[in-house]
Amino acid sequence: MSNKEKHWAKTRGHMLLTLALWAFFSMVVFLFGYEINSMSFLGYPLGYYMTAQGSLLAFVLIIFWFANRQEKIDEEFGFGEKED
């Protein structure tokens, strides 16, 4: 397997994990809204909080995590953009 194919395989796995996290925070969490609302966070029902702020925060964290991890994968296989 060439270096390019190994890079793509690792990138594809990383991308699928990121999409699974995105699907979880955008769809799965809200399927359990009734059960989640029985708990509270900062005085608000947890379902409301996850809709208003929690999922948005999760998406921002996912974006930064994705970019950081992808940069490490690129550097591992010699496709990094950093100049020495």
N, C-alpha and C positions, 0 to 999 in steps of 0.2 A: 504494500500500500504506500503510495507516494505521500510526501509531506503535505501537499495540497489536499489530498483525500482525507488524511488524518485531521487536518484543520477543519475541513467541512463537516466531518462526522462529529467532532467535539462541538462545533458551533451549532449544528443542527440539534444536538441533545440539549444544549444550553437554551436555544430558542424554544424548544418544546416545553422545557421546564418553566420558562418565563410565561408562555401562553397558558400553561396549566395554572400557575399562580394568578394570572390575570382573570381567568375564567372563574376561579374560586372566589376571588374578591368581588367580581362583578355579578355573578349569578348565584353561586352556591350559598353564600352567606345569606342572601335574601330569601332563599327558599325556606329557611328556618326562622323567618321573621317573628312569628308568633312565639316560638320558644325563646328566641333571643330577647324579645321585649320583656320577658319576665325578669331579666337582669337589668341593672342600671349602671351607668357610667357618668360621673359628674352630675348626678341628679336627673339625667335624661334616660329614657328607655334605650337599651343598647342597640336595638334595631334602628332607631332614629339616629343615634350617634354614628353608627356605621354608614348610614346613608349620607348624612350631612358632611362628615369629616373623615371618618375612619377609612373608607375605601379610597378616598382621594389621597390621603396620606400613604396608604399602602401602594397606590399606583406610582406616586412620586418615588417612594423607596425602591420599588421594583425597577424603575427606569435607571436610577443611579446604580443599583446593584448590577443590572444588566450591562451597562456601559463599562463599569469597572471590571467585571468578570470577562467581558468580551475583549477588553484591552489586554488582560493577562493571557487569554487564549491566543490572541494575535502575536504577542511577544514570544510566547512559548514556541510557536511554529515559524517565527521569523517574518511575520507580516506586520509588525508594529510600526507605528508612525513616529516614534520618538527618535530624535536625532541626537547623536552624541557629540 
